Amino acid sequence: MDNGIYANHSIDTMAEVINLAACEMQATCDLNTRVGEDKKIAHFIFSFDQEKPPEAVLRDTEDSMLAALGLSDNHFATFLHNDNGHWHLHMFASRIEKNPPHRGNSLWRDQTQRIRYVEKSRFAMV
């Protein structure tokens, strides 16, 4: 999968893109048998104002959060939508490195350290 933004596509095209991204992420996660299945994917939600955020803000949110958590080289997918009157971005990130030896991200084990990194990067985790 590329790092493109997919918008204004048909539902079938979007479903295909989402399925491909999920398969790619799952294949990498399957290469690590030491991390529990329920701990291989992280989910974050970022809330914005009522105005739709520009692409630059979305990219900065992705880059800053992934860097703060040490996940910059891992697979991730984000989805922006507005189902409650406010725009919010869902980010799903693999904790498993996409390159060998496919280790699990160690930052995840220490919740205190993880929260400190998130606060330092100006974002709130859900």
Steps between C-alpha positions, in 0.01 A plus 500: 500500500617850436468788741233672296183665610193340353199727475203535270521138387216253471412288802628192313838662434529616861410152627769351276762745628404435863510123451841517332641717781356265763647192326843661474496604866375158614768318299771699678338445840489125436880497469529572874368218719624643831263797521143410592238529228312763700811720525624511140287792382459835674197726448504875558236766442578867434214750518487821301265797489189510287704608198653222295878506563722557196720219372813667646351485850408134455851412377657692791274317746600163355872580484520657847310225676681214328837661574411565865408134549791360300268359234618702199630195314194285570185447295212731580169612358291805583138580431342844527127538543232714656224293652429705811530863389877511547773373272716229648784288372532134591854366483578130504870423535680169507730455798696244300794627293443447129867414446682198647527397779136620537530596867216644701532865595642508855353841584160335516592302813548810712170688521651784702768561239244471219273761659798733551590473131143565393467805727831632372373475144183704584256218428253311715457124481168323522 
